[in-house]
Amino acid sequence: MKMVGAQVAAARIAAGMTQRALAEELHIDVETVASIEQGRRVLMPNVAEKMDRILGLPGLLTVAANRMPEVDMSPAWAEEYFASEGEALALSWYDTVLVPGLLQTEEYARAVFSCRVPYMGEEKIELQTARRIKRQELLHRRVPPTLGFIVSEAALRDRLGGDEVHREQLRYLRACADRPGLSLQVLPLGITAHAGLDGPFILLETPEFQHLAYSETQRGSILVRDPNEVSILAQKYAMLRSQALNVAETKGLLDRLLGES
């Protein structure tokens, strides 16, 4: 991403354009252009095509955007989400079968990637585990984002990685539940109805106050920008908050699970 960003900056400067001028031509925020040039946000192929036209390039940025090295093993829209996640003002995360990635311990994350079929191999497992733990740096920002997590009780009862990994993960979640600015709620087993039957998703607010959503499936992922679709997911999240245990009840459940483990 940094190499492609440097190419964008070099082409813009050669064309005699400021970041603001290029952003206006592209109809995007100047902060987005800056993030792309600094390698903090992926250059999407559709944006690259517009840049090529504006900067008079023979498709060079389009080729770069479509052929970025796959060392990260993630599609471009997933990379855009990860870049936005690191800068987010607020995140609301609902998960069904796993502890949310931002709250996973290293050993739990390693166990999750070890369960992938087909088996990824030790090198890729270590790469993905390190990447996931690095994403958690946003929890330690000087001013961290406002964070909300709703997780199914089933995810807390599964013992991925074995008993000790399970205990360590529960202890870490209990500590996270006491963090200021972080809300952790559990959707309990045995409820008769809930709004999350279509699967996990994440809501995100960017520094430009743009609202996005992100969701992963068995064989892919999707970044949602359409305001109507994001609004629907926001309504689901609001309903899930009312159906889940409150923060105090969640802490009590974690204490009981730790006593049982």
C-alpha positions as a LaTeX table, in Angstrom:
\begin{tabular}{lrrr}
\hline
Residue & $x$ (\AA) & $y$ (\AA) & $z$ (\AA) \\
\hline
Met1 & 0.00 & 0.00 & 0.00 \\
Lys2 & 2.84 & 2.41 & 0.78 \\
Met3 & 4.46 & 1.85 & $-2.61$ \\
Val4 & 1.19 & 2.47 & $-4.46$ \\
Gly5 & 0.57 & 5.53 & $-2.30$ \\
Ala6 & 4.00 & 6.89 & $-3.18$ \\
Gln7 & 3.19 & 6.39 & $-6.87$ \\
Val8 & $-0.01$ & 8.39 & $-6.47$ \\
Ala9 & 1.85 & 11.21 & $-4.73$ \\
Ala10 & 4.57 & 11.28 & $-7.39$ \\
Ala11 & 2.04 & 11.36 & $-10.23$ \\
Arg12 & 0.03 & 14.12 & $-8.57$ \\
Ile13 & 3.10 & 16.28 & $-7.97$ \\
Ala14 & 4.30 & 15.72 & $-11.56$ \\
Ala15 & 0.91 & 16.94 & $-12.75$ \\
Gly16 & 1.24 & 20.06 & $-10.63$ \\
Met17 & $-1.81$ & 19.31 & $-8.49$ \\
Thr18 & $-2.33$ & 19.70 & $-4.75$ \\
Gln19 & $-4.01$ & 16.98 & $-2.71$ \\
Arg20 & $-7.06$ & 19.20 & $-2.37$ \\
Ala21 & $-7.29$ & 19.80 & $-6.11$ \\
Leu22 & $-7.04$ & 16.08 & $-6.84$ \\
Ala23 & $-9.66$ & 15.32 & $-4.16$ \\
Glu24 & $-12.06$ & 17.83 & $-5.71$ \\
Glu25 & $-11.62$ & 16.25 & $-9.14$ \\
Leu26 & $-12.27$ & 12.82 & $-7.64$ \\
His27 & $-15.21$ & 14.06 & $-5.52$ \\
Ile28 & $-13.69$ & 12.61 & $-2.36$ \\
Asp29 & $-12.30$ & 14.10 & 0.87 \\
Val30 & $-8.78$ & 15.51 & 0.85 \\
Glu31 & $-8.11$ & 13.36 & 3.94 \\
Thr32 & $-8.81$ & 10.27 & 1.83 \\
Val33 & $-6.24$ & 11.33 & $-0.76$ \\
Ala34 & $-3.71$ & 11.98 & 2.01 \\
Ser35 & $-4.38$ & 8.55 & 3.55 \\
Ile36 & $-3.90$ & 6.83 & 0.18 \\
Glu37 & $-0.62$ & 8.63 & $-0.45$ \\
Gln38 & 0.64 & 7.77 & 3.03 \\
Gly39 & $-0.21$ & 4.10 & 2.55 \\
Arg40 & $-2.83$ & 4.10 & 5.29 \\
Arg41 & $-5.77$ & 3.49 & 2.95 \\
Val42 & $-5.94$ & 1.14 & 0.01 \\
Leu43 & $-6.28$ & 2.60 & $-3.49$ \\
Met44 & $-9.51$ & 1.14 & $-4.81$ \\
Pro45 & $-9.51$ & 0.18 & $-8.52$ \\
Asn46 & $-12.40$ & 2.53 & $-9.40$ \\
Val47 & $-10.60$ & 5.47 & $-7.76$ \\
Ala48 & $-7.36$ & 4.48 & $-9.52$ \\
Glu49 & $-9.10$ & 4.60 & $-12.90$ \\
Lys50 & $-10.31$ & 8.16 & $-12.19$ \\
Met51 & $-6.82$ & 9.19 & $-11.06$ \\
Asp52 & $-5.31$ & 7.83 & $-14.28$ \\
Arg53 & $-7.70$ & 9.95 & $-16.32$ \\
Ile54 & $-7.19$ & 13.11 & $-14.24$ \\
Leu55 & $-3.39$ & 12.77 & $-14.08$ \\
Gly56 & $-3.01$ & 11.70 & $-17.71$ \\
Leu57 & $-1.53$ & 8.30 & $-16.93$ \\
Pro58 & $-1.83$ & 5.27 & $-19.26$ \\
Gly59 & $-3.57$ & 3.07 & $-16.71$ \\
Leu60 & $-0.56$ & 2.77 & $-14.41$ \\
Leu61 & $-2.41$ & 3.32 & $-11.14$ \\
Thr62 & $-5.23$ & 1.03 & $-12.23$ \\
Val63 & $-2.74$ & $-1.78$ & $-12.82$ \\
Ala64 & $-1.09$ & $-1.09$ & $-9.46$ \\
Ala65 & $-4.44$ & $-1.13$ & $-7.64$ \\
Asn66 & $-5.53$ & $-4.39$ & $-9.26$ \\
Arg67 & $-2.20$ & $-6.16$ & $-8.79$ \\
Met68 & $-1.20$ & $-5.21$ & $-5.28$ \\
Pro69 & 0.86 & $-7.99$ & $-3.62$ \\
Glu70 & $-1.37$ & $-10.43$ & $-1.79$ \\
Val71 & 0.93 & $-10.72$ & 1.23 \\
Asp72 & $-1.96$ & $-9.55$ & 3.36 \\
Met73 & $-4.25$ & $-12.21$ & 1.85 \\
Ser74 & $-7.17$ & $-9.77$ & 1.88 \\
Pro75 & $-9.16$ & $-8.21$ & $-0.97$ \\
Ala76 & $-8.95$ & $-4.47$ & $-1.56$ \\
Trp77 & $-12.23$ & $-3.68$ & 0.19 \\
Ala78 & $-11.08$ & $-5.58$ & 3.28 \\
Glu79 & $-7.86$ & $-3.54$ & 3.25 \\
Glu80 & $-9.94$ & $-0.37$ & 3.04 \\
Tyr81 & $-11.94$ & $-1.51$ & 6.05 \\
Phe82 & $-8.79$ & $-2.30$ & 8.06 \\
Ala83 & $-7.36$ & 1.14 & 7.24 \\
Ser84 & $-10.63$ & 2.79 & 8.31 \\
Glu85 & $-10.75$ & 0.68 & 11.47 \\
Gly86 & $-7.39$ & 2.00 & 12.63 \\
Glu87 & $-8.64$ & 5.59 & 12.37 \\
Ala88 & $-12.24$ & 5.03 & 13.50 \\
Leu89 & $-14.07$ & 7.36 & 15.83 \\
Ala90 & $-16.49$ & 4.60 & 16.82 \\
Leu91 & $-16.93$ & 0.87 & 16.23 \\
Ser92 & $-19.93$ & $-1.34$ & 16.94 \\
Trp93 & $-19.24$ & $-5.06$ & 16.50 \\
Tyr94 & $-21.63$ & $-8.02$ & 16.57 \\
Asp95 & $-20.24$ & $-11.55$ & 16.41 \\
Thr96 & $-21.94$ & $-14.91$ & 16.57 \\
Val97 & $-19.44$ & $-17.75$ & 16.82 \\
Leu98 & $-16.15$ & $-16.07$ & 17.77 \\
Val99 & $-14.83$ & $-13.50$ & 20.21 \\
Pro100 & $-14.48$ & $-10.28$ & 18.16 \\
Gly101 & $-11.02$ & $-9.97$ & 16.64 \\
Leu102 & $-10.18$ & $-6.75$ & 18.50 \\
Leu103 & $-10.74$ & $-8.58$ & 21.80 \\
Gln104 & $-8.92$ & $-11.83$ & 21.02 \\
Thr105 & $-5.81$ & $-12.91$ & 22.88 \\
Glu106 & $-2.85$ & $-13.99$ & 20.78 \\
Glu107 & $-3.31$ & $-17.68$ & 21.60 \\
Tyr108 & $-7.04$ & $-17.55$ & 20.89 \\
Ala109 & $-6.39$ & $-15.82$ & 17.54 \\
Arg110 & $-3.81$ & $-18.46$ & 16.67 \\
Ala111 & $-6.34$ & $-21.19$ & 17.52 \\
Val112 & $-8.95$ & $-19.52$ & 15.29 \\
Phe113 & $-6.62$ & $-19.45$ & 12.28 \\
Ser114 & $-5.51$ & $-23.03$ & 12.99 \\
Cys115 & $-9.13$ & $-24.14$ & 12.54 \\
Arg116 & $-9.32$ & $-22.84$ & 8.96 \\
Val117 & $-10.04$ & $-25.45$ & 6.30 \\
Pro118 & $-7.98$ & $-26.09$ & 4.25 \\
Tyr119 & $-5.16$ & $-25.76$ & 6.78 \\
Met120 & $-3.22$ & $-22.55$ & 6.21 \\
Gly121 & 0.20 & $-23.73$ & 7.32 \\
Glu122 & 2.23 & $-22.39$ & 10.23 \\
Glu123 & 3.75 & $-19.44$ & 8.33 \\
Lys124 & 0.39 & $-18.00$ & 7.27 \\
Ile125 & $-1.13$ & $-18.68$ & 10.68 \\
Glu126 & 1.65 & $-16.69$ & 12.35 \\
Leu127 & 1.32 & $-13.88$ & 9.78 \\
Gln128 & $-2.43$ & $-13.60$ & 10.27 \\
Thr129 & $-2.14$ & $-13.83$ & 14.06 \\
Ala130 & 0.44 & $-11.04$ & 14.15 \\
Arg131 & $-1.73$ & $-8.92$ & 11.88 \\
Arg132 & $-4.78$ & $-9.40$ & 14.11 \\
Ile133 & $-2.89$ & $-8.46$ & 17.27 \\
Lys134 & $-1.44$ & $-5.37$ & 15.55 \\
Arg135 & $-4.97$ & $-4.19$ & 14.73 \\
Gln136 & $-5.61$ & $-4.05$ & 18.47 \\
Glu137 & $-3.28$ & $-1.06$ & 18.75 \\
Leu138 & $-6.34$ & 1.16 & 18.32 \\
Leu139 & $-7.42$ & 0.09 & 21.82 \\
His140 & $-4.34$ & 1.84 & 23.17 \\
Arg141 & $-4.57$ & 5.08 & 21.22 \\
Arg142 & $-4.24$ & 8.24 & 23.32 \\
Val143 & $-7.91$ & 8.83 & 22.58 \\
Pro144 & $-9.33$ & 5.40 & 21.68 \\
Pro145 & $-12.53$ & 5.08 & 19.67 \\
Thr146 & $-15.89$ & 4.51 & 21.32 \\
Leu147 & $-16.27$ & 0.74 & 21.19 \\
Gly148 & $-19.33$ & $-1.49$ & 21.46 \\
Phe149 & $-19.28$ & $-5.29$ & 21.25 \\
Ile150 & $-22.15$ & $-7.76$ & 21.29 \\
Val151 & $-21.09$ & $-11.41$ & 21.24 \\
Ser152 & $-23.07$ & $-14.62$ & 21.42 \\
Glu153 & $-22.72$ & $-16.61$ & 24.63 \\
Ala154 & $-21.94$ & $-19.64$ & 22.45 \\
Ala155 & $-18.65$ & $-18.00$ & 21.43 \\
Leu156 & $-17.69$ & $-17.68$ & 25.10 \\
Arg157 & $-18.44$ & $-21.32$ & 25.87 \\
Asp158 & $-16.49$ & $-22.85$ & 22.99 \\
Arg159 & $-12.99$ & $-23.87$ & 24.10 \\
Leu160 & $-10.97$ & $-23.08$ & 20.99 \\
Gly161 & $-7.33$ & $-23.88$ & 21.64 \\
Gly162 & $-8.04$ & $-25.85$ & 24.82 \\
Asp163 & $-8.89$ & $-25.10$ & 28.44 \\
Glu164 & $-6.00$ & $-22.75$ & 29.24 \\
Val165 & $-6.52$ & $-20.66$ & 26.10 \\
His166 & $-10.22$ & $-20.50$ & 26.99 \\
Arg167 & $-9.53$ & $-19.32$ & 30.53 \\
Glu168 & $-7.03$ & $-16.72$ & 29.35 \\
Gln169 & $-9.53$ & $-15.40$ & 26.80 \\
Leu170 & $-12.28$ & $-15.13$ & 29.42 \\
Arg171 & $-9.94$ & $-13.30$ & 31.80 \\
Tyr172 & $-8.98$ & $-10.87$ & 29.07 \\
Leu173 & $-12.62$ & $-10.23$ & 28.15 \\
Arg174 & $-13.44$ & $-9.57$ & 31.81 \\
Ala175 & $-10.62$ & $-7.01$ & 31.96 \\
Cys176 & $-11.82$ & $-5.41$ & 28.71 \\
Ala177 & $-15.32$ & $-5.11$ & 30.16 \\
Asp178 & $-13.94$ & $-2.63$ & 32.70 \\
Arg179 & $-12.26$ & $-0.40$ & 30.10 \\
Pro180 & $-13.65$ & 3.15 & 29.87 \\
Gly181 & $-15.35$ & 3.82 & 26.55 \\
Leu182 & $-15.85$ & 0.10 & 25.85 \\
Ser183 & $-19.23$ & $-1.60$ & 26.10 \\
Leu184 & $-19.30$ & $-5.42$ & 26.12 \\
Gln185 & $-22.63$ & $-7.26$ & 26.03 \\
Val186 & $-23.43$ & $-10.94$ & 25.65 \\
Leu187 & $-26.40$ & $-12.24$ & 23.69 \\
Pro188 & $-27.51$ & $-15.11$ & 25.95 \\
Leu189 & $-28.34$ & $-18.64$ & 24.92 \\
Gly190 & $-31.96$ & $-19.70$ & 24.96 \\
Ile191 & $-33.63$ & $-16.44$ & 23.92 \\
Thr192 & $-36.71$ & $-16.82$ & 21.75 \\
Ala193 & $-35.86$ & $-14.19$ & 19.11 \\
His194 & $-33.09$ & $-11.78$ & 18.19 \\
Ala195 & $-32.15$ & $-9.39$ & 15.39 \\
Gly196 & $-28.80$ & $-10.95$ & 14.45 \\
Leu197 & $-29.87$ & $-14.10$ & 12.65 \\
Asp198 & $-28.26$ & $-13.02$ & 9.36 \\
Gly199 & $-24.78$ & $-13.17$ & 10.83 \\
Pro200 & $-22.00$ & $-10.95$ & 12.21 \\
Phe201 & $-21.25$ & $-7.39$ & 11.10 \\
Ile202 & $-19.34$ & $-4.28$ & 12.14 \\
Leu203 & $-20.45$ & $-0.63$ & 12.05 \\
Leu204 & $-17.78$ & 2.05 & 11.79 \\
Glu205 & $-17.63$ & 5.85 & 11.88 \\
Thr206 & $-14.61$ & 7.44 & 10.15 \\
Pro207 & $-12.84$ & 10.67 & 11.15 \\
Glu208 & $-14.79$ & 12.30 & 8.28 \\
Phe209 & $-18.02$ & 11.17 & 10.01 \\
Gln210 & $-18.75$ & 8.69 & 7.23 \\
His211 & $-20.67$ & 5.61 & 8.33 \\
Leu212 & $-19.58$ & 2.24 & 6.93 \\
Ala213 & $-20.34$ & $-1.40$ & 7.64 \\
Tyr214 & $-18.27$ & $-4.52$ & 7.12 \\
Ser215 & $-19.22$ & $-8.18$ & 7.11 \\
Glu216 & $-17.40$ & $-11.45$ & 6.51 \\
Thr217 & $-18.92$ & $-14.68$ & 5.23 \\
Gln218 & $-17.63$ & $-18.20$ & 4.67 \\
Arg219 & $-15.91$ & $-17.33$ & 1.38 \\
Gly220 & $-15.63$ & $-13.57$ & 1.24 \\
Ser221 & $-16.25$ & $-10.19$ & 2.77 \\
Ile222 & $-18.12$ & $-7.02$ & 1.91 \\
Leu223 & $-17.65$ & $-3.34$ & 2.71 \\
Val224 & $-21.00$ & $-1.53$ & 2.82 \\
Arg225 & $-21.07$ & 2.17 & 1.93 \\
Asp226 & $-24.70$ & 2.61 & 0.89 \\
Pro227 & $-26.32$ & 4.78 & 3.62 \\
Asn228 & $-29.59$ & 2.85 & 3.40 \\
Glu229 & $-27.88$ & $-0.50$ & 3.95 \\
Val230 & $-25.73$ & 0.88 & 6.76 \\
Ser231 & $-28.87$ & 2.27 & 8.38 \\
Ile232 & $-30.53$ & $-1.16$ & 8.32 \\
Leu233 & $-27.54$ & $-2.71$ & 10.08 \\
Ala234 & $-27.51$ & 0.13 & 12.60 \\
Gln235 & $-31.16$ & $-0.62$ & 13.39 \\
Lys236 & $-30.29$ & $-4.29$ & 13.87 \\
Tyr237 & $-27.45$ & $-3.39$ & 16.21 \\
Ala238 & $-29.73$ & $-1.12$ & 18.26 \\
Met239 & $-32.24$ & $-3.96$ & 18.59 \\
Leu240 & $-29.48$ & $-6.42$ & 19.56 \\
Arg241 & $-28.33$ & $-4.08$ & 22.33 \\
Ser242 & $-31.80$ & $-4.22$ & 23.85 \\
Gln243 & $-31.96$ & $-8.02$ & 23.54 \\
Ala244 & $-28.48$ & $-8.74$ & 24.97 \\
Leu245 & $-27.49$ & $-8.76$ & 28.62 \\
Asn246 & $-26.59$ & $-5.30$ & 29.85 \\
Val247 & $-22.98$ & $-4.44$ & 30.75 \\
Ala248 & $-23.33$ & $-5.33$ & 34.42 \\
Glu249 & $-25.09$ & $-8.63$ & 33.65 \\
Thr250 & $-22.37$ & $-9.45$ & 31.10 \\
Lys251 & $-19.66$ & $-8.95$ & 33.72 \\
Gly252 & $-21.58$ & $-11.28$ & 36.03 \\
Leu253 & $-21.80$ & $-13.94$ & 33.32 \\
Leu254 & $-18.07$ & $-13.68$ & 32.63 \\
Asp255 & $-17.36$ & $-14.07$ & 36.35 \\
Arg256 & $-19.52$ & $-17.21$ & 36.46 \\
Leu257 & $-17.86$ & $-18.67$ & 33.35 \\
Leu258 & $-14.44$ & $-18.04$ & 34.89 \\
Gly259 & $-15.58$ & $-19.85$ & 38.00 \\
Glu260 & $-16.65$ & $-22.83$ & 35.90 \\
Ser261 & $-13.52$ & $-22.97$ & 33.70 \\
\hline
\end{tabular}
